[in-house]
Amino acid sequence: MAADLAAKGEFAKAAKIYTKLSNQGDINATYNLGLLYYKGQGVKQDYELAFSYINRAAFRKISSARLQLAGMHLQGLGTKRNVDEAVKLYIEVAEQNNAAAQMILADLYASGKELPANKGLAFKWYRRAADLNNKDAQYQVAKAFDNGNIVAPDMKQAIYWYEKAASQGQPEAQYKLGVAYLIGRGVTQDATQAAAWFKSATENGHLAARFELSKLAYTGTGVNQDFSPAFNENDLEAKKGDPIAQFNLALMFQKGQGTKINLQQAQYWYEQSAEKQNIPAQYNLALLLLNDDYQQRNPSMGMEWLEKAARAGNASAQFNLGAQYINADYVKRDFLKAYLWFSVAEKNGKPESRNPLEMCRKKLTPSEIAELDAQVPAIMAAFQP
């Protein structure tokens, strides 16, 4: 009767019945009454009264009451804080194969906040809780075998426990399995399996899995190609200020991937990323602003961004900057500057710079070439890491 009332949210009525039954010696009613005082449901919250009732139930060996009492000792609610007494109670309940108590003990030893850190004891209790099918414990055991910082590394055991936890919906385990299948670590590489586990983890709110799934969908790896997830993911992160996401979003607006082509939006997001020193964004922004087919083109600004990208170390920007000084589309023809940037590009991994370099050499004197060659190391030394 009282339990039904509590389930309906009629806590005040339940409290009256629990009080009557408790006075008659009903120990379960005593415990439930203690919980009402602990939570302030149907009665004024009173930790001391809660402790009194729960302590009476715990004395009668009710595991749930002893577990609750341990927490109150640990936090100092309704009684003086007593970590030793809390641990004693947790161990007593844990030894009765109570997975909740085992998990609490494991977390306490793992964190090292309330107790001295002890990875061995933490693993012991995680393993016992894992054997009782606790999914979070199974994930912790898997991680221990994966990392090898508590037990000897064993990917076969890690995958076994990841799979047990993942099958129960543990999102971290699902994500780890996705990564394992994606790179073939401990399992045969399988992009379809990776995508399936990333999808499961995403449905359980795992952000990193959502990002990985969007990347697979973008390339059509393991799933049907779909640009929408990647667009949505990059749109979300770009608005938070992430320069890589801003670059990706600009690229998708430029190519019409997951959205309609919108070059003005592409320019906007390239600019946001470029201002944060994203070198590919600086280069792409330059190309867009120099594109004759772009209605909002701005050659002057485009050349500024092209030189910024070149000075930051982008070899393609360096090659194109050299070409601009030969073609003279937007700047005055200058073989000195052309030679300089083709030289930098060639040393930075652009072998196609060799032919225009030879052409420039024919336009310059030996002393001019020597002076320009001397400038190249300083320019390269200034590249962004």
N, C-alpha and C positions, 0 to 999 in steps of 0.2 A: 504493500500500500504506500509506504513512505517513499520507496524507491521509484514507484510509478509517478508520484507527485513531483519528485525531484527531476525525473526525466522530462516532465512537462514544463519544468521551470517554476513550479509552485513550491519554492524552497521554504517559505515561512511555514506553510502547512506541514511540509516534510520535517522541518526542524522540531515542531511540537511533538510529532509522533516519535521521532528518534529520541527526543529527551525522555519521553514517557518509557519507551522500551529500554533505554540505557539505565534509567533508575530501577528497572526491573531486572537488570543484570544481562541484558542482551549485548554481547560484546561487539557484534557487527554494527548494531545501531550506534554504539558508543564511538566506533571508528568513523562512521558516516557523519555523525554529529560533529566530531572533531574536524572533518573536512569542510563542513559548512562554515564553522567558525574560522578556519584557515583561509577560506576563499571569500568570506563575508557574504555568503548567499543565504538569504532568508533571516539572517541574524547580523548584528554588528560584528565586523571583523575583529577578532581578538586572538592573537597568536598564543597568549598564555593559556587561555581556555582550550584552544585547539591542541596545544602541546599536552595539556592534562588529559584530555579525552583520548588522543592518539597514543599517548604513553600507556594508558590503561589497556588499550587494545594490543599494543605491541608486547606488553608483558605477557599476554595470553598467546604469544607466538603467531599472531596473524602477520603473514609476510608483507602484505601491502602496507600495514600499519608500521611495521619495523622499517620498511623502505622510506616511508614518509617521515618517520621520526628521525632517521639518519640525515635526511635532507635538512630538517629543522636544526639539528645539532650542527651541521656543517655551516648553515647560514646564520645561526644564532637567532632564530625566530622563536619567541616564546620561552627561550631558555638561553643560558650563557653559551656562547659559541664553543664547541668542543669537537675539534677535528678527529681526535683519537676515538671518541665514542662513536662518531659518525662512521668512521672506517670500520670499526669493530662490527657495527650493525650491518653495514654493507657486505662485509665478508660473510657474516652469518647467513644473510639472505642469499648471497651469491652461491654459497656452498650448497644451497638447496635447489640449485639449477634454475635460479631466477635470472633470466637474460638481462633484464633491466638493471638489476644490481651489478651484474658483471660488466655491463657497458659503462656504468657510472664509475666503477673502480678502475676500469681500463683507461677511461678519459682522465681520471684524476692522476694516475701514474704517468700518462702520456704528456699531460700539460705541464706538470711540475709546479703548479700554482699553489695548490693546497697541501700537496705532499712532495717530498723530494722526487724528482723525475726518475723513473725506473722503466726503461723501455722493455726490459725482459718481463716484468710483472704486467705491464700494459698488454704486451702480446699474449701472455698467458690467459688473461681475462677476455681479451678480444676473441681468442681462439675458442674458448669455452662457450662464449655467447654465439659465435659463428656456428658451432656444432649444434646449437639450439635453434638454428635457422634465423638468427637476427641478421638482417640484410646489411645494416651499417657495420656490424662487426665483421661480416664476411668481406666487405670492402676493405676494411682496415687490415685484415689478414692478407688479402690479395696484394695490397699496397706494400706490406712488409716484405713479401716474397719478391715483389717487383723491384723495390728499391734496394733490398739487400742490406739495410742498415741495422737490422735487428737479428734477422736470421739469414742464412746463406741464400743468395739470390737463386730463384728457381721459377722461371717463367711458366713452366708447365703447371706448377701449383698456383701461381698468380692468376693465370687464365682460368683455372678451375674455379677459384674463389670469386674472381670477377664475374664469371658466368652465373654462379649461384646468386650473387647479389643482384646482378643485372636482371635476371629472370624474375626477381621480386620487385623490380622497378627502382632500384637504387641508381639515381642519375649519374653520380660520379663513376660508378662501375660501368654503366652503359657507355659513357664517354670514353673511358679508358679502353674498353673493348673496341670501340670505333677506331681509336687511334691505332690499336694493335693490328686490326685487320687492314687499316689503310697503309701501314708501312711494313706489314708482315712480321711483326715482333711477337714471337711465341706461337704464332698461328700462320697458316698459309695466307699470303696476301690476297685480299678479296675486297674490292671496292664496293661491291653490292652489299656485303655484310657490314662493311664500315658505315655505309650510308644508312642502313637499317638501324644500327645501334645509335648513330648520331640522331636519327629521327626520333627514336624512343627517348633518348636523353633530352632532346629539345622539347618534346611533349611534357616532360617532367620539369621544365623550367631551366635547363642547363644552357647558359649563354654561350659558352665556348663551343658546345656541340652545335648550337644553332648556326654559329659562324662557319664551322667546318662544313656543315650540311649545305649552307648557301654556296660555299666555294665548289663543292662537288656538283651542285645543280648548275652552277655557272658553266662548268666545263663539260657537263654531261657524263661525269665519272661515277659509275655505280647507280646512277638514277637518270631519268630522262632529263635532257637539257632544259633548264628553265631559268631564265635570267631574273625573274621576279624576286625570288628569295634573296639573291645577292643584292639586287637594287634596294630592297627594303632594309636589309641589314646595313648596307653602306649609308643609306639615307639617315637611318637612326644614329649611327656613330658619327657621321659627318656633322650633323647638327649639334653633337656634343663637343665638336672641335677636333676630332681625330684627323690629322693631315693625310694619312693613308686612305682612310675612308672617303675623305673629300676628293682625293685624286681619283679613286675608283668610281665615285659617283659622277664626276665630271666626264670620265671616259665613257660611262654608260649613257649619259645624256648625249655625248658626241656621236656614239655609234648606234643609239636607239636600242639599247639592250635593257629589257625590262621596263622600258618607258619609251615615249616618243622622242625622236631626235629634237633636241632643243639646245642650239649652240650658245645662246645667251646664258642658259643655266650652266652649260659646260664651262663657259668662260668664268662665271661667278665662282664655281667650285674649284676650278684650277687656280684662280686668284687666291682663294682662301687657303688652299694647300701651299701654293708657292710662297705666300707671305710667311709661312711657317718653315721656310727653307727646304721644302720638298723639291728636290732637284728635277725629277721627272715631270712634276707639275709645272715647274718653271719652263722647261723645254717645250712641253705640249702647249702651254699657254702662248709661248712665243710663236709656234707654228700656226696656231689658230688666229692670232692677231695679224700674222703676215699673209694669211690665206686670202687671195683675191676673191674667192667665192663667198667669203663671210661678209655679210652686210655691215657688221659692226667692226670690221677690221681696223687696226690701228698700228701701222707700220712702225711709227716712232716708239710706241710702248713695246711692240713686239721685239724690236731690236734690243731694247733695254733688257728684256727678260732673256733673250737669246744669249746676250753677253753674260748675264748673271749665271745662267745654267752652265755656260762654257767655263767661267772662272771657278765654278763650284766643282768642275770635274767631269761634266757630261761630254763624252767623246763625240756623240752625234751633234751636239750643240756646237762644239769646237769646229767640226768639219763644216757645218752649215754656216757658221760665222765666217770662216775662210771663204766659202763660196759666195757669200753676200758681198765681200769686198772685191771679188772678181767680177761678179755679174752686175753689181752696181744698181740693183733694183731699188733699194731703199737707202743706200749710203753711197758716198762718193767712192769711186774705184780707188783701191789702195793696195798695191802689191806687197808693200811692207807688212801691213796688218794681215793680209791674206797668207803670206808666207809664215808669219808667226803662228797663226791659229792652225794652219795645216800641219806645221811642225809639232805643235802640242798634241793635235789629234792623232798624228801618226805614232808618236811615242806613247799615246794613251790607248793604243789598240785599234786604230783605224787605218789599216793598210791601204785603203782606197785613197788616202791622202797623198800617196807617193807621186802619182802622175801630176796632180795640180801643183805639187811642190816643185817638181822639175820645171814646170811651165813658169812658176814664179821666179825660180833661180835665174832664168834667162833674162828676166826683166831687172835684176838687181846686181849690184856690184859685189865683189868678194868681201869688201869691208862691211857693207850693209848686211850681208848674210851672216858674217861672223858676229856682228853686234846683236842680231836677232837670235841667233843660236844661243848666245849667252843669256838671253832673257827667259828661255824656255824652262830651265830648272826651277827658277823662282816661282813661275806661274804654276807649275805642277806641284810644288811644295805647298802651295796655298789651297789645294783641293780640299773640300770637306771630307772628313773621314767617313 
